Every structure is written in C-alpha cells, then in structure tokens.
Amino acid sequence: MSNKLIPQQQPPPSTKFDNCVSKFAFATKTGYQPSNPNKINQDSFLALPHLAEYRRTHFFAVCDGHGLYGKEVSEFIRGTLAQQVEKEIKHIFDQAKTQQRVVDSNEVKDALARSFATTNRGLYQDSGIDIYFSGSTCVTVLIVGNKIFCANVGDSRAVLAREAAVGSNNGQEGKLTGFPLNRDHKASEPDEEARILGNGGRVEAFKDQMGRYVGPMRVWHKNENIPGLAMSRSFGDHCAAQVGVIADPEVLEMNLTDQDKFIVIASDGVWEFLSNDEVVAIVEPFYRQNSAEKAAEALIKEALKRWKQEENVVDDITCIIIYLSIQ
C-alpha cells in the first residue's frame, strides 16, 4: 500500500476522488438526568469541508465532554483543534508544493498527532478551565483525496459503511457492513490497562454500597477513589492524567474504495446501545434517498429510544453523517 498522497495544488491523475464527499449533515440531542432537569449538552462537533481551501480535503470531529466543565472543554477542543489541523495541513501541503514532491501519509498522521498535543497543552495552559475532573473525548475524520485518517482519544467512534463487492463468496453482494475507523479507548484494553498500572493507577469497576462491582472498568488513583474515569484516553482530566490517562491519539489510515458509501461519526450516546451494523442499517435507506439530514435525525431518534428502553437517564447524543460519492 502506497503512503503517497497527490499534492492538491497539482492536477491529480484521476478525478475519481476529487470531491468524494457529496453531502453531510449533523444532529445533536441533549441528554436527560432526573436529578438535573437543566442539564446542558456537553457534546460539540465540527465540519470543515475543503479544509484550508483544498477541494480534496475535508475535516470532521465529534467531542463528548464530561465532568462539571465538560461543555467548556469540548468547545475549547472544537475551536482549537480545528485551527491547529488547518494550520498543520496547509503547512505540509505548501511545503510539498515548494519542494515539488508528493506528501507522505505519515506526515499527515504526524500533523494530526501534533494538533492533538498542541490542543491538550492549550487546554492546560491557556483555557482557564478547571480540568482536574473534567475532560472530553474526540474522534476526528480527515479525508484527503482517496485516504481517510481517523484520529481518536476516548470512546466516541467513526464507522465506515462499506458494500460487499460483487462476486464475494459470502453471498452478501451489495450488503453494507460497518467498519470501525478507530477503537474505543477503554481501561479494560490490555495495553491501556498496562499503561495505567505502570503509572501508579488502578483499574476496576465501581463498587456499589454492597461492595459489588458494577458497570465498566474505570481508572482510579491507587489508594484513592478518584477519578473513576470510564476511558483510558481523553483531553483534560488532569486527575486521571496523573495515573496514565493520555491525550495521544491513535491514527488509522484507510484507502477509500468504490464500495465505500458513507461515514458515521458519533458520541457514545449513539454507540452505547447500537452496534456498528445497526447504525449502518438505520442510515442506509436515507443514503439511498440521498437525504443526509433525515438520516441524522433518524439515528438520533433511534438512539434516544434505546436509551429510554435501557436506562432512566439519557446521554447526550451527537452524530455527523457523511455521504461519499466515488464514481
């Protein structure tokens, strides 16, 4: 697999991926807590088509804030990360043009990693937000020509809907399947747990009044019952960062194919009770109708329904639907 990208200021050899994003839409719904009737939506999102005025580059992100100042954190990330990514991408493509060379995709990955690091540093040093017990997830999708780069910290998720190729031996030609573009950063993941334990942390589920473990594995200080964070990577969360929770993204690179139809980026308000394939199945009929707005609304509606069936609370729910058109 080649790591080379065509510099966007030069005519590409094919127009196949020139403008592969045909349309996008987003929707968000504030969650519900009986004890907090005035709950605010701590999710943030952004969509930047034609990033830095490059027609073949598009950037999308969903941030899911948590803690007392989660909304402030997610909004800070939305604004700062967008600026940093645009600055970094413009720099590497301008440099490639000046040097009359192609851009290596590792340069793009490094640019995303630097953007995350700069944003987290700004959150600590410049934001003025109390982040000791507050933070945010962030999942981003950067589309550059025929490549997708997904950078992520936390448990928000991006999923690509890919159609089974004609002639595939599973008898499912034309069936859409959801392929995750990132992994959820859970403390139960062996490598994540090892890092936390190595930094003096503790990984275990919450204990109820009867001493029984309930819910997901969480991050704690070794000898204190703080902070109880249910993820192993995030922006902010200074208390958890002291025991190995990091804001370093994992960056996945994937080539687009003719079988790729749409991308769903969403906070865990969507993914908590819906599988990747269920989400794809909800969006698919609206994709066939070329209606991204209705797809986003339908997905939020179904996620809300599942929360009400399963819990007496509802998490904030946010999604971005991106339709791809690769002829």
GUTOR-771108 format. One record per residue (C-alpha): residue number from 1; residue in three letters; x, y, z. Coordinates in nm, 4 decimals. Layout:
BEGIN
num	residuo	x	y	z
NUM	Ala	X	Y	Z
...
END
This chain:
BEGIN
num	residuo	x	y	z
1	Met	0.0000	0.0000	0.0000
2	Ser	0.1446	0.3357	-0.1011
3	Asn	0.1823	0.6076	0.1590
4	Lys	0.1917	0.8813	-0.1023
5	Leu	-0.0717	1.1494	-0.1464
6	Ile	-0.1089	1.3686	-0.4514
7	Pro	-0.0247	1.7342	-0.3709
8	Gln	-0.3573	1.9053	-0.4093
9	Gln	-0.2299	2.2119	-0.5884
10	Gln	-0.1305	1.9958	-0.8881
11	Pro	-0.3763	1.8268	-1.1266
12	Pro	-0.4438	1.4736	-0.9996
13	Pro	-0.4062	1.1798	-1.2381
14	Ser	-0.7730	1.0918	-1.1845
15	Thr	-1.0824	1.2849	-1.0844
16	Lys	-1.2257	0.9788	-0.9134
17	Phe	-1.1648	1.1093	-0.5622
18	Asp	-1.1641	1.4804	-0.6366
19	Asn	-1.4755	1.5521	-0.4356
20	Cys	-1.5738	1.2254	-0.2736
21	Val	-1.7851	1.3955	-0.0045
22	Ser	-2.1190	1.4505	-0.1748
23	Lys	-2.3007	1.5870	0.1307
24	Phe	-2.3068	1.5755	0.5085
25	Ala	-2.5430	1.6533	0.7933
26	Phe	-2.5345	1.6545	1.1701
27	Ala	-2.7748	1.6303	1.4604
28	Thr	-2.7465	1.6508	1.8377
29	Lys	-2.9776	1.5902	2.1313
30	Thr	-2.9284	1.6954	2.4920
31	Gly	-2.9425	1.4057	2.7354
32	Tyr	-3.1665	1.3683	3.0378
33	Gln	-3.0938	1.3264	3.4083
34	Pro	-3.3835	1.3199	3.6592
35	Ser	-3.1615	1.4901	3.9170
36	Asn	-3.0613	1.7650	3.6723
37	Pro	-3.3606	1.8978	3.4758
38	Asn	-3.1466	2.1831	3.3407
39	Lys	-2.8759	1.9558	3.2030
40	Ile	-2.6719	2.1093	2.9218
41	Asn	-2.5408	1.9327	2.6135
42	Gln	-2.1682	1.8700	2.6594
43	Asp	-2.1134	1.7339	2.3079
44	Ser	-1.9506	1.9514	2.0420
45	Phe	-1.8918	1.8858	1.6738
46	Leu	-1.7429	2.0483	1.3663
47	Ala	-1.7490	2.0021	0.9918
48	Leu	-1.4911	2.1731	0.7712
49	Pro	-1.5332	2.0796	0.4049
50	His	-1.2495	2.1879	0.1747
51	Leu	-1.0100	2.2367	0.4664
52	Ala	-0.7631	2.5214	0.4087
53	Glu	-0.9370	2.5749	0.0734
54	Tyr	-0.8123	2.2413	-0.0624
55	Arg	-1.1033	2.0918	-0.2526
56	Arg	-0.9973	1.7327	-0.1840
57	Thr	-0.9556	1.7724	0.1932
58	His	-1.2373	1.7570	0.4494
59	Phe	-1.2254	1.7505	0.8302
60	Phe	-1.4926	1.6397	1.0766
61	Ala	-1.4921	1.5884	1.4534
62	Val	-1.7174	1.4959	1.7448
63	Cys	-1.6207	1.5749	2.1051
64	Asp	-1.8026	1.4361	2.4094
65	Gly	-1.7317	1.6377	2.7227
66	His	-1.7639	1.5038	3.0758
67	Gly	-1.7341	1.6405	3.4264
68	Leu	-1.8553	1.9705	3.5657
69	Tyr	-1.6886	2.1715	3.2885
70	Gly	-1.7217	1.9155	3.0105
71	Lys	-1.9068	2.1545	2.7818
72	Glu	-1.6332	2.4155	2.8113
73	Val	-1.3670	2.1533	2.7426
74	Ser	-1.5375	2.0093	2.4338
75	Glu	-1.5988	2.3573	2.2925
76	Phe	-1.2363	2.4552	2.3513
77	Ile	-1.1220	2.1429	2.1667
78	Arg	-1.3593	2.2076	1.8782
79	Gly	-1.2207	2.5552	1.8202
80	Thr	-0.8544	2.4948	1.8935
81	Leu	-0.8166	2.1592	1.7210
82	Ala	-0.9779	2.2900	1.4025
83	Gln	-0.7289	2.5774	1.3887
84	Gln	-0.4328	2.3504	1.4544
85	Val	-0.5281	2.0876	1.1978
86	Glu	-0.5883	2.3507	0.9304
87	Lys	-0.2528	2.5132	1.0086
88	Glu	-0.0656	2.1808	1.0006
89	Ile	-0.2274	2.0530	0.6816
90	Lys	-0.1676	2.3790	0.4996
91	His	0.1967	2.3716	0.6057
92	Ile	0.2728	2.0200	0.4852
93	Phe	0.0960	2.0641	0.1509
94	Asp	0.2529	2.4047	0.0873
95	Gln	0.5911	2.2547	0.1725
96	Ala	0.5333	1.9669	-0.0680
97	Lys	0.4400	2.2082	-0.3450
98	Thr	0.7508	2.4202	-0.2857
99	Gln	0.9735	2.1126	-0.2863
100	Gln	0.7883	1.9648	-0.5863
101	Arg	0.7240	1.6332	-0.4175
102	Val	0.4343	1.4242	-0.3001
103	Val	0.3190	1.4159	0.0608
104	Asp	0.3793	1.1013	0.2596
105	Ser	0.0758	0.9942	0.4587
106	Asn	0.2949	0.9635	0.7684
107	Glu	0.3304	1.3415	0.7511
108	Val	-0.0476	1.3696	0.7763
109	Lys	-0.0565	1.1312	1.0729
110	Asp	0.2162	1.3300	1.2468
111	Ala	0.0288	1.6535	1.1761
112	Leu	-0.2828	1.5159	1.3441
113	Ala	-0.0824	1.3952	1.6447
114	Arg	0.0824	1.7370	1.6813
115	Ser	-0.2560	1.9061	1.6571
116	Phe	-0.3933	1.6922	1.9397
117	Ala	-0.0853	1.7590	2.1550
118	Thr	-0.0988	2.1344	2.0972
119	Thr	-0.4709	2.1414	2.1755
120	Asn	-0.4283	1.9494	2.5008
121	Arg	-0.1376	2.1709	2.6023
122	Gly	-0.3517	2.4775	2.5370
123	Leu	-0.6297	2.3266	2.7452
124	Tyr	-0.3906	2.3016	3.0399
125	Gln	-0.2058	2.6286	2.9937
126	Asp	-0.4349	2.8767	2.8217
127	Ser	-0.8009	2.7799	2.8547
128	Gly	-0.8624	2.8860	3.2140
129	Ile	-1.0924	2.5831	3.2522
130	Asp	-1.0747	2.3720	3.5677
131	Ile	-0.9875	2.0361	3.4119
132	Tyr	-0.8956	1.8389	3.7237
133	Phe	-1.2117	1.6307	3.6956
134	Ser	-1.3318	1.7498	3.3529
135	Gly	-1.2326	1.6445	3.0039
136	Ser	-1.3544	1.5272	2.6657
137	Thr	-1.3266	1.2552	2.4072
138	Cys	-1.2567	1.3494	2.0468
139	Val	-1.2847	1.1477	1.7274
140	Thr	-1.1837	1.3123	1.4009
141	Val	-1.2022	1.2092	1.0367
142	Leu	-0.9734	1.3767	0.7851
143	Ile	-1.0367	1.2876	0.4205
144	Val	-0.7509	1.3651	0.1828
145	Gly	-0.8158	1.2541	-0.1716
146	Asn	-0.8631	0.8782	-0.1580
147	Lys	-0.7498	0.8329	0.2015
148	Ile	-0.9216	0.8537	0.5377
149	Phe	-0.7279	0.9407	0.8515
150	Cys	-0.9153	0.8825	1.1762
151	Ala	-0.7547	1.0230	1.4925
152	Asn	-0.9177	0.9466	1.8243
153	Val	-0.8963	0.9710	2.2016
154	Gly	-1.1750	0.8253	2.4148
155	Asp	-1.4863	0.6272	2.3314
156	Ser	-1.6527	0.8285	2.0583
157	Arg	-1.6439	0.6408	1.7284
158	Ala	-1.6332	0.6699	1.3500
159	Val	-1.7696	0.3901	1.1296
160	Leu	-1.7382	0.3446	0.7534
161	Ala	-2.0240	0.1757	0.5642
162	Arg	-1.8722	-0.0495	0.3002
163	Glu	-2.0644	-0.2502	0.0418
164	Ala	-1.9757	-0.6150	-0.0168
165	Ala	-1.8164	-0.6483	-0.3596
166	Val	-1.9934	-0.8257	-0.6441
167	Gly	-1.8635	-1.1786	-0.6670
168	Ser	-1.7753	-1.2036	-0.2986
169	Asn	-1.8026	-1.5604	-0.1744
170	Asn	-2.0263	-1.4863	0.1224
171	Gly	-2.3401	-1.4388	-0.0844
172	Gln	-2.3849	-1.0886	0.0536
173	Glu	-2.3199	-0.8804	-0.2596
174	Gly	-2.4413	-0.5272	-0.2051
175	Lys	-2.4843	-0.5659	0.1708
176	Leu	-2.3462	-0.2761	0.3756
177	Thr	-2.1251	-0.3513	0.6741
178	Gly	-1.9951	-0.1099	0.9355
179	Phe	-1.6157	-0.0969	0.9676
180	Pro	-1.4875	0.0949	1.2722
181	Leu	-1.2220	0.3526	1.1879
182	Asn	-1.0979	0.3649	1.5464
183	Arg	-1.1047	0.1618	1.8650
184	Asp	-1.2731	0.2751	2.1840
185	His	-1.0155	0.3623	2.4482
186	Lys	-1.1358	0.1569	2.7421
187	Ala	-0.9373	0.0890	3.0588
188	Ser	-1.0137	-0.2806	3.0067
189	Glu	-0.7974	-0.2936	2.6923
190	Pro	-0.4780	-0.4820	2.7934
191	Asp	-0.2312	-0.2251	2.6596
192	Glu	-0.4280	0.0646	2.8060
193	Glu	-0.4576	-0.1064	3.1443
194	Ala	-0.0845	-0.1819	3.1453
195	Arg	-0.0002	0.1845	3.0911
196	Ile	-0.2307	0.2962	3.3724
197	Leu	-0.0963	0.0362	3.6152
198	Gly	0.2573	0.1324	3.5159
199	Asn	0.1816	0.4928	3.6100
200	Gly	0.0589	0.4036	3.9575
201	Gly	-0.3096	0.3828	3.8724
202	Arg	-0.5757	0.1251	3.9460
203	Val	-0.8270	-0.0270	3.7040
204	Glu	-1.1508	-0.1713	3.8381
205	Ala	-1.5253	-0.1224	3.8140
206	Phe	-1.7278	0.0943	4.0504
207	Lys	-1.8329	-0.0681	4.3778
208	Asp	-2.1889	-0.0237	4.4997
209	Gln	-2.2929	0.0012	4.8662
210	Met	-2.2927	-0.3775	4.8929
211	Gly	-1.9349	-0.3966	4.7674
212	Arg	-2.0374	-0.5430	4.4332
213	Tyr	-1.8638	-0.4350	4.1134
214	Val	-2.0982	-0.2681	3.8649
215	Gly	-2.0524	-0.1117	3.5221
216	Pro	-1.7403	-0.0741	3.3089
217	Met	-1.3789	-0.0795	3.4196
218	Arg	-1.2629	0.2622	3.5372
219	Val	-0.9398	0.4464	3.6099
220	Trp	-0.8611	0.5309	3.9740
221	His	-0.5681	0.6522	4.1774
222	Lys	-0.4083	0.3555	4.3520
223	Asn	-0.5110	0.4494	4.7046
224	Glu	-0.7964	0.6934	4.6389
225	Asn	-1.1401	0.6504	4.4877
226	Ile	-1.0811	0.9239	4.2299
227	Pro	-1.1497	0.9981	3.9474
228	Gly	-1.3326	0.6834	3.8272
229	Leu	-1.2921	0.7748	3.4602
230	Ala	-1.4509	0.5215	3.2246
231	Met	-1.1934	0.5703	2.9462
232	Ser	-0.8181	0.5428	2.9145
233	Arg	-0.7510	0.8411	2.6857
234	Ser	-0.9037	1.1864	2.6846
235	Phe	-0.8353	1.5566	2.6628
236	Gly	-0.8002	1.7286	3.0002
237	Asp	-0.8834	1.5099	3.3016
238	His	-0.5756	1.6186	3.4957
239	Cys	-0.6551	1.3886	3.7878
240	Ala	-0.6670	1.0852	3.5582
241	Ala	-0.3639	1.2046	3.3611
242	Gln	-0.1585	1.1705	3.6800
243	Val	-0.2042	0.7924	3.6547
244	Gly	-0.1568	0.7342	3.2840
245	Val	-0.4642	0.8630	3.1001
246	Ile	-0.3243	1.0346	2.7903
247	Ala	-0.4414	1.2585	2.5070
248	Asp	-0.2204	1.0921	2.2450
249	Pro	-0.4422	0.9850	1.9553
250	Glu	-0.4300	0.6604	1.7699
251	Val	-0.4411	0.7430	1.3987
252	Leu	-0.5796	0.4929	1.1495
253	Glu	-0.5260	0.5301	0.7758
254	Met	-0.7537	0.3613	0.5229
255	Asn	-0.7892	0.3812	0.1458
256	Leu	-1.1320	0.4637	0.0082
257	Thr	-1.2794	0.2193	-0.2421
258	Asp	-1.5745	0.2212	-0.4792
259	Gln	-1.7635	0.0179	-0.2201
260	Asp	-1.7460	0.2912	0.0472
261	Lys	-2.0832	0.4653	0.0805
262	Phe	-2.0938	0.6778	0.3959
263	Ile	-1.9287	0.7519	0.7306
264	Val	-2.0983	0.7947	1.0678
265	Ile	-1.9119	0.9868	1.3394
266	Ala	-2.0846	0.9918	1.6769
267	Ser	-2.0503	1.0262	2.0510
268	Asp	-2.1111	0.7214	2.2684
269	Gly	-2.4679	0.8386	2.3118
270	Val	-2.5203	0.6671	1.9760
271	Trp	-2.2941	0.3659	2.0249
272	Glu	-2.3953	0.2710	2.3806
273	Phe	-2.6947	0.0626	2.2693
274	Leu	-2.6490	0.0418	1.8910
275	Ser	-2.3961	-0.1769	1.7110
276	Asn	-2.1956	-0.0571	1.4118
277	Asp	-2.4106	-0.2601	1.1733
278	Glu	-2.7342	-0.1393	1.3347
279	Val	-2.6263	0.2203	1.2821
280	Val	-2.5403	0.1483	0.9186
281	Ala	-2.8809	-0.0158	0.8687
282	Ile	-3.0586	0.2903	1.0117
283	Val	-2.8735	0.5288	0.7805
284	Glu	-2.8777	0.3151	0.4639
285	Pro	-3.2350	0.3813	0.3405
286	Phe	-3.1781	0.7561	0.3714
287	Tyr	-2.8470	0.7204	0.1881
288	Arg	-3.0362	0.5546	-0.0970
289	Gln	-3.2721	0.8555	-0.0950
290	Asn	-2.9748	1.0960	-0.0784
291	Ser	-3.1094	1.2589	0.2382
292	Ala	-2.8336	1.3119	0.4942
293	Glu	-3.0420	1.5357	0.7208
294	Lys	-3.3155	1.2743	0.7617
295	Ala	-3.0513	1.0086	0.8263
296	Ala	-2.9003	1.2091	1.1112
297	Glu	-3.2423	1.2776	1.2613
298	Ala	-3.3439	0.9108	1.2376
299	Leu	-3.0234	0.7950	1.4032
300	Ile	-3.0641	1.0359	1.6939
301	Lys	-3.4264	0.9291	1.7334
302	Glu	-3.3405	0.5581	1.7463
303	Ala	-3.0502	0.6116	1.9870
304	Leu	-3.2803	0.8107	2.2164
305	Lys	-3.5383	0.5327	2.2011
306	Arg	-3.2787	0.2726	2.3043
307	Trp	-3.1620	0.4835	2.5983
308	Lys	-3.5178	0.5184	2.7259
309	Gln	-3.5672	0.1419	2.6975
310	Glu	-3.2466	0.0580	2.8833
311	Glu	-3.1855	0.3346	3.1382
312	Asn	-3.3557	0.6034	3.3443
313	Val	-3.1022	0.8549	3.2138
314	Val	-3.0081	0.9563	2.8593
315	Asp	-2.6597	1.0576	2.7495
316	Asp	-2.6015	1.3473	2.5104
317	Ile	-2.6326	1.2135	2.1551
318	Thr	-2.4479	1.3620	1.8561
319	Cys	-2.3762	1.2368	1.5055
320	Ile	-2.2316	1.3528	1.1749
321	Ile	-2.3355	1.1651	0.8604
322	Ile	-2.1014	1.1952	0.5600
323	Tyr	-2.2160	1.0635	0.2223
324	Leu	-1.9431	0.9524	-0.0156
325	Ser	-1.9708	0.9607	-0.3928
326	Ile	-1.6971	0.7675	-0.5699
327	Gln	-1.7868	0.7037	-0.9333
END
